[in-house]
Amino acid sequence: MMNVNRWIARREPNWKQLDDLLTRIEKRGLRSLSTEEIKNLASLYRSVSADLARARTNQKLVGNTIVQDLQRLTSRGYSQVYQGSRKQEWKNAIEFYKWGLPEVVQETIAYSAIATGLFLLGGLIAWWFSWRDPQFLEMVVPEHLIRTVRDEGKLWMGSILGSEPTAASQIMTNNLSVTFRAAAGGMTLGIYTIVILFLNGLLIGSVGTLVAQNNLAFPFWAFVFPHGSLELPAIFFSGGAGLLIARGILFPGQYRRIDAIKVYSLKAAQLMFGVIPMLVIAGVIEGFFSPSPIVPAPLKYFAGIGLFVALVRYCSRKRTTQSA
């Protein structure tokens, strides 16, 4: 038989301690607690939850008042331990996208610049050979695109119209696949990352030459600018992420190799957290805005330039003293 008075006397200090901690959080926030007190809060919450379960089992002996008090206490504890941690996660995410991502971009800009250079190298090579050898285009550009541009004298983006949601979803999926493969390519000592960047540059350069040869450059780049202002930097960042991983494997420097891989892989992962929302936004623009015949071409150029300037300004942000 449970000795109610002895049980209450033994457990009541824990209830009081949990109540005090919760009251402080409710008045002054979680930051008012030390690290040890936060750990103690979680332990006390589990302990009081067990007490509530036992009190319910012996409710006739314990009484409704104790059960109700414990219910209120555990409800308050749940709100702070679980919902509070979720709020903190959201705060951390906001803080990362507000200040953390620009810092990572600035720290790793050399790797993204190398990735950009590899892409541009592919584009320049494609441009050089495409103007001099028509057969080069046929080796790089899909046949149906060449046929549409050369034979029909038009671009192929009109196929998106009427199926915008599906197209946007497919575009996002494809772009995410390319960027994740570019980042994961770092595990191949960066070789696969380099190949992806170079081949994508080769394709863009070849297509750009194809439309220029057929007097379709202006509408083509009007289509590319709005979403490309985010999509291409996302590819360069993911390429930089892959090169970071390769750096950790090949040139650990002051770190042990395993530690270098962890350090550089963390920065690569942070870059990829920035790439994902960029590609989602770019996919929506490419599916709905870029191919729209209603939007004038000059406005598309203006939108693309505006988005790129906004991205550069965002990535150039520096944490202020007040924000630290």
C-alpha positions as CSV (number, residue, x, y, z in Angstrom):
1,M,0.0,0.0,0.0
2,M,1.3,3.4,-1.0
3,N,2.2,5.8,1.9
4,V,0.8,9.0,0.4
5,N,2.1,11.5,2.9
6,R,5.6,10.0,2.7
7,W,5.5,9.9,-1.1
8,I,4.3,13.5,-1.4
9,A,7.0,14.7,1.1
10,R,9.7,13.0,-0.8
11,R,8.6,14.1,-4.3
12,E,7.3,17.7,-3.5
13,P,10.8,19.3,-3.6
14,N,11.1,18.2,-7.2
15,W,7.7,19.7,-8.0
16,K,8.6,22.9,-6.4
17,Q,12.0,23.1,-8.2
18,L,10.3,22.5,-11.6
19,D,7.7,25.1,-10.8
20,D,10.4,27.7,-10.0
21,L,12.3,27.0,-13.2
22,L,9.2,27.2,-15.3
23,T,8.1,30.4,-13.7
24,R,11.5,31.9,-14.5
25,I,11.3,30.8,-18.1
26,E,7.7,32.1,-18.5
27,K,8.8,35.5,-17.1
28,R,12.3,36.0,-18.5
29,G,12.7,33.4,-21.3
30,L,14.9,30.3,-21.6
31,R,18.1,32.4,-21.6
32,S,17.5,33.2,-18.0
33,L,18.6,29.6,-17.2
34,S,22.2,28.3,-17.1
35,T,23.2,25.2,-19.0
36,E,23.0,23.1,-15.9
37,E,19.5,24.4,-15.1
38,I,18.3,23.6,-18.6
39,K,19.6,20.0,-18.2
40,N,17.9,19.8,-14.8
41,L,14.7,21.1,-16.3
42,A,14.5,18.2,-18.7
43,S,15.3,15.7,-16.0
44,L,12.7,17.2,-13.6
45,Y,10.1,17.2,-16.3
46,R,10.6,13.5,-16.9
47,S,10.5,12.8,-13.1
48,V,7.3,14.8,-12.6
49,S,5.7,13.1,-15.6
50,A,6.4,9.7,-13.9
51,D,4.9,11.1,-10.6
52,L,1.8,12.1,-12.5
53,A,1.4,8.6,-13.9
54,R,1.8,7.1,-10.4
55,A,-0.7,9.7,-8.9
56,R,-3.3,8.8,-11.5
57,T,-2.9,5.1,-10.7
58,N,-3.5,5.9,-7.0
59,Q,-5.9,8.8,-7.5
60,K,-8.2,7.8,-4.7
61,L,-5.4,7.8,-2.2
62,V,-3.5,10.8,-3.6
63,G,-6.6,13.0,-4.2
64,N,-7.8,15.0,-7.2
65,T,-6.0,18.2,-6.1
66,I,-2.5,16.7,-6.3
67,V,-3.3,15.0,-9.7
68,Q,-4.6,18.3,-11.1
69,D,-1.6,20.2,-9.8
70,L,0.8,17.7,-11.4
71,Q,-1.2,17.8,-14.7
72,R,-0.8,21.6,-14.8
73,L,2.9,21.3,-14.0
74,T,3.6,18.7,-16.7
75,S,1.6,20.7,-19.2
76,R,3.8,23.8,-18.5
77,G,6.9,21.6,-18.6
78,Y,5.9,20.1,-22.0
79,S,5.3,23.5,-23.5
80,Q,8.8,24.7,-22.5
81,V,10.8,21.5,-23.0
82,Y,9.4,20.6,-26.4
83,Q,7.6,23.6,-27.9
84,G,10.3,25.8,-26.6
85,S,13.0,23.8,-28.2
86,R,11.1,23.9,-31.5
87,K,10.9,27.7,-31.2
88,Q,14.7,27.8,-30.6
89,E,15.2,25.7,-33.7
90,W,13.2,28.2,-35.7
91,K,15.2,31.1,-34.2
92,N,18.5,29.3,-35.1
93,A,17.3,28.7,-38.7
94,I,16.3,32.4,-39.0
95,E,19.7,33.5,-37.5
96,F,21.5,31.2,-40.0
97,Y,19.8,32.6,-43.0
98,K,20.1,36.1,-41.7
99,W,23.8,36.1,-40.9
100,G,25.3,32.6,-40.9
101,L,24.9,31.9,-44.6
102,P,26.4,35.1,-45.8
103,E,29.4,34.5,-43.5
104,V,29.9,31.0,-45.0
105,V,29.6,32.3,-48.5
106,Q,32.3,34.9,-47.8
107,E,34.5,32.4,-46.1
108,T,34.3,29.9,-49.0
109,I,34.1,32.4,-51.9
110,A,37.4,31.2,-53.3
111,Y,35.9,27.7,-53.9
112,S,32.8,29.1,-55.4
113,A,35.0,31.3,-57.7
114,I,36.9,28.3,-58.9
115,A,33.6,26.5,-59.6
116,T,32.4,29.5,-61.5
117,G,35.7,29.6,-63.5
118,L,35.3,25.9,-64.5
119,F,31.7,26.6,-65.7
120,L,32.8,29.6,-67.7
121,L,35.8,27.7,-69.1
122,G,33.3,25.1,-70.5
123,G,31.1,27.9,-71.9
124,L,34.1,29.6,-73.6
125,I,35.3,26.4,-75.2
126,A,31.8,25.6,-76.4
127,W,31.5,29.1,-77.9
128,W,34.9,28.9,-79.6
129,F,34.3,25.5,-81.3
130,S,30.6,26.1,-82.0
131,W,31.3,29.1,-84.2
132,R,34.0,27.2,-86.1
133,D,32.6,23.8,-86.4
134,P,28.8,23.2,-86.8
135,Q,29.2,19.5,-86.0
136,F,30.4,20.4,-82.6
137,L,26.9,21.7,-81.7
138,E,25.4,18.4,-82.8
139,M,27.7,16.5,-80.4
140,V,26.7,18.7,-77.4
141,V,23.1,20.0,-77.9
142,P,20.2,17.6,-78.1
143,E,18.9,17.1,-81.6
144,H,15.4,18.3,-81.0
145,L,16.6,21.6,-79.7
146,I,18.8,22.1,-82.8
147,R,15.8,21.2,-85.0
148,T,13.5,23.6,-83.2
149,V,15.9,26.5,-83.4
150,R,17.4,26.0,-86.9
151,D,14.6,24.5,-88.8
152,E,11.5,26.1,-87.1
153,G,13.2,29.4,-86.1
154,K,11.8,29.4,-82.6
155,L,12.7,28.6,-79.0
156,W,11.5,25.6,-77.2
157,M,10.3,27.2,-73.9
158,G,6.7,27.4,-75.1
159,S,6.2,23.8,-74.2
160,I,6.1,24.8,-70.5
161,L,3.0,26.9,-71.0
162,G,-0.1,25.2,-69.8
163,S,1.7,22.8,-67.5
164,E,3.5,25.3,-65.2
165,P,3.1,23.5,-61.9
166,T,4.4,20.3,-63.3
167,A,7.2,22.0,-65.1
168,A,8.2,24.0,-62.0
169,S,8.3,20.8,-60.0
170,Q,10.4,18.9,-62.6
171,I,12.8,21.9,-62.9
172,M,13.3,22.0,-59.1
173,T,13.9,18.3,-59.0
174,N,16.4,18.4,-61.9
175,N,18.3,21.4,-60.5
176,L,18.5,19.9,-57.0
177,S,19.8,16.7,-58.5
178,V,22.6,18.6,-60.4
179,T,23.6,20.6,-57.4
180,F,23.7,17.7,-54.9
181,R,25.7,15.6,-57.4
182,A,28.1,18.5,-57.8
183,A,28.5,18.7,-54.0
184,A,28.8,14.9,-53.5
185,G,31.3,14.9,-56.3
186,G,33.8,16.1,-53.7
187,M,34.1,12.6,-52.4
188,T,35.7,11.6,-55.8
189,L,38.5,14.0,-54.9
190,G,36.6,16.7,-56.7
191,I,36.8,15.0,-60.1
192,Y,33.1,14.5,-60.6
193,T,32.4,18.0,-59.4
194,I,34.8,19.4,-62.0
195,V,33.2,17.3,-64.7
196,I,29.7,18.4,-63.8
197,L,30.6,22.1,-63.8
198,F,32.6,21.9,-67.0
199,L,29.8,20.0,-68.9
200,N,27.1,22.3,-67.7
201,G,29.2,25.3,-68.9
202,L,29.8,23.4,-72.2
203,L,26.0,22.9,-72.7
204,I,25.1,26.5,-71.9
205,G,27.8,27.9,-74.1
206,S,26.7,25.6,-77.0
207,V,23.0,26.5,-76.6
208,G,23.9,30.2,-76.4
209,T,25.9,30.0,-79.6
210,L,23.1,28.1,-81.3
211,V,20.5,30.8,-80.6
212,A,22.9,33.5,-81.5
213,Q,23.5,32.0,-84.9
214,N,19.8,31.9,-85.5
215,N,19.0,35.5,-84.2
216,L,17.2,34.3,-81.1
217,A,19.7,35.4,-78.5
218,F,17.6,38.3,-77.1
219,P,14.5,36.2,-76.3
220,F,16.6,33.3,-75.1
221,W,18.6,35.3,-72.6
222,A,15.3,37.1,-71.6
223,F,14.1,33.6,-70.6
224,V,17.3,32.7,-68.8
225,F,18.0,35.9,-66.8
226,P,15.1,35.8,-64.3
227,H,15.7,32.3,-62.9
228,G,19.4,32.0,-64.0
229,S,20.3,34.9,-61.6
230,L,19.6,32.4,-58.7
231,E,20.0,29.0,-60.5
232,L,23.6,29.6,-61.7
233,P,25.0,31.0,-58.4
234,A,23.3,28.0,-56.7
235,I,25.3,25.6,-59.0
236,F,28.5,27.6,-58.3
237,F,27.9,27.3,-54.6
238,S,27.3,23.6,-54.8
239,G,30.4,23.2,-56.9
240,G,32.3,25.1,-54.2
241,A,30.8,22.8,-51.6
242,G,32.2,19.8,-53.6
243,L,35.6,21.4,-53.9
244,L,35.6,22.1,-50.1
245,I,35.0,18.4,-49.4
246,A,37.8,17.5,-51.9
247,R,40.1,20.0,-50.1
248,G,39.5,18.2,-46.8
249,I,40.5,14.9,-48.4
250,L,43.5,16.0,-50.4
251,F,44.9,18.9,-48.4
252,P,44.0,18.5,-44.7
253,G,46.6,21.1,-43.7
254,Q,46.8,21.6,-39.9
255,Y,44.1,19.1,-39.3
256,R,44.2,15.3,-39.2
257,R,42.6,14.1,-42.5
258,I,39.4,12.8,-40.7
259,D,39.1,16.2,-38.9
260,A,39.7,18.2,-42.0
261,I,36.9,16.2,-43.8
262,K,34.5,17.0,-41.0
263,V,35.4,20.7,-40.9
264,Y,35.2,21.3,-44.7
265,S,32.1,19.0,-45.0
266,L,30.3,21.1,-42.4
267,K,30.9,24.3,-44.4
268,A,29.8,22.4,-47.6
269,A,26.6,21.4,-45.8
270,Q,26.0,25.0,-44.8
271,L,26.4,26.1,-48.4
272,M,23.9,23.5,-49.5
273,F,21.4,24.8,-46.9
274,G,21.6,28.1,-48.8
275,V,21.4,26.4,-52.3
276,I,18.0,24.7,-51.6
277,P,15.8,27.8,-51.1
278,M,17.6,29.5,-54.1
279,L,16.7,26.5,-56.3
280,V,13.1,26.4,-55.1
281,I,12.6,30.1,-55.9
282,A,14.4,29.7,-59.3
283,G,12.2,26.7,-60.2
284,V,9.0,28.7,-59.5
285,I,10.4,31.6,-61.6
286,E,11.4,29.3,-64.4
287,G,8.1,27.5,-64.4
288,F,5.8,30.5,-64.2
289,F,7.6,33.8,-65.0
290,S,10.5,33.2,-67.4
291,P,8.4,31.5,-70.2
292,S,5.4,33.8,-69.9
293,P,4.6,35.5,-73.2
294,I,2.7,38.1,-71.3
295,V,5.8,39.5,-69.5
296,P,7.8,41.8,-71.8
297,A,11.4,40.7,-72.4
298,P,12.9,43.9,-71.0
299,L,11.1,43.3,-67.8
300,K,12.5,39.8,-67.6
301,Y,16.0,41.2,-68.0
302,F,15.3,43.8,-65.3
303,A,14.0,41.1,-62.9
304,G,17.0,38.9,-63.5
305,I,19.5,41.8,-62.9
306,G,17.5,42.9,-59.8
307,L,17.5,39.4,-58.3
308,F,21.2,39.0,-58.9
309,V,22.0,42.4,-57.3
310,A,19.8,41.4,-54.3
311,L,21.7,38.1,-54.0
312,V,25.1,39.8,-54.1
313,R,24.0,42.3,-51.5
314,Y,22.6,39.5,-49.3
315,C,25.8,37.5,-49.6
316,S,27.9,40.6,-48.7
317,R,26.1,41.1,-45.4
318,K,28.3,41.4,-42.3
319,R,27.1,40.7,-38.8
320,T,26.9,44.0,-36.8
321,T,28.0,44.2,-33.2
322,Q,24.4,44.5,-32.0
323,S,23.5,41.3,-33.9
324,A,26.4,39.3,-32.5
